Amino acid sequence: MLPLAFAGSCSRANVGHFQELGTFHAPNMHTLYPGVTHFVTAPERTMREPAAVLAFSRRTCADEDEVCFVLYWTDASKAASGFPISAREAQGMVASYIRNRSTGAEGFQCYNFGSPGRRCLFHR
């Protein structure tokens, strides 16, 4: 397993209802992980506001020169703060955002892993 370089894992950014639990910066471009990943929690009601989630995601990745991911949880007790992500943490993830600065591509995906209800209502 490659050594992981965490930057900002001790700092916790809280913007509105979003709380960043950790940030991972890949040590080099040959790792299995994305360039930059932000681990974030937000209340379920916030995750139902597409404009707020996209604005936070874009602001979080604005200064990143690489591929940037933002991973979201609504339950902090099931949230990851870095890699590797456990099965329990993966099951609790509700959404992800990706932005590739070099291509300009971005995407947002909601997940309802193992949930009988819809925890992320970002669908139009």
N, C-alpha and C positions, 0 to 999 in steps of 0.2 A: 504494500500500500504506500502511496506517495505521501510525504509529509504535507500537512495542510498549513497554509499561512492565513491566519485570520487577522483582519484589520477591523478595528472598531467593535470587536465582539463584546467588549466591556462597556461600550457606550450604548445608550438606548435613546434613540430619537423618538419623540412623540409629537406628531403633527396632527392636530385635531384628535380624531379618534384612532389614528394609526399609531402603533408602537413598534418600532424596529427592535427586534431581540438580538440581532447579530448581523454582521456583514462578512462575507467570504470573498477574498480575492485569490484567484488561482495563482499558484506560484510561477507558472509559465503556461504558454499556449498549448503545450502537449499533454496537459492533464485531462482527465475524464470529466472534469467539472467545467461549468461555464466560467467566463472571465470574471464576472462579478455577480454575486447572488445576495439579495437582501431578504432576511427572514422577518416577517411582519405579522402582527396580530391586529385585528379590528373587530369591533362588535358586529354581530350578524346584521343588525339594521344598517350599518355603514356599508357592508358588502352588498346591500341591495340598492345602492346608489351608484350606478355606472359612472356618472360624471366625476364623482368624488374619488372613486377607486382609480379611474384612468388618470385623473389629474395628479394624484399622489404617486402613481407608478411612473408617470412621465417626469415628474419633478425629481423623484428618487434616482432615476437613470439619466437625468439630464447631463451630468458632468462625467459620466462614465464613457471612456473611449472604446470600450470593448463590447462584447455581447453582455447584456445586463438582464438578469432575472429578478423578479420580485415574487416571492412565494408567500401566500396568505393562509392564515388560520384564524378561526373565530374563538377557539378554546385555547387559551395560553398554556393549560396543563398538557396539551397534546402537541404543542408547537415545537418545531426544531429551532435551534439558534445557530446551527452550523452543520457541516457534513461530517460523517455520513448521516443520512436521515433514516431513522428506524422505521420499521413497518408500522408501528403505532402512530408515529408522526406523519408518515405518508398517508395513512388512513384519515387523519384529522385535517389534512390540507384541503382548503376549500377553493382556491383559485391560484392562478399564476399569470404573470405578465412577462413578456420577453421583448427586448428591443435590440436590434442589431444596428449600431450606429453607422457602420460602413455601408450597409445596403439600404438603410432607412426603413427596413421592415419592422413591424411591431405586431404583437398579438396578445390576446387575452383569452384565458380559458377558465371556465368554472368546472369544479369537480363536486360530485355528490357521493364520494366513496363511502360505501357502507351506510348511507344515511337514508332512512325512509322518507325524510322530508327534503325540501330543497333549501340548502344552506346558502347558496349563492345564486341569486336571481338576476343574473346579468344578461340573460337571453332576451332578445327582442322579438 
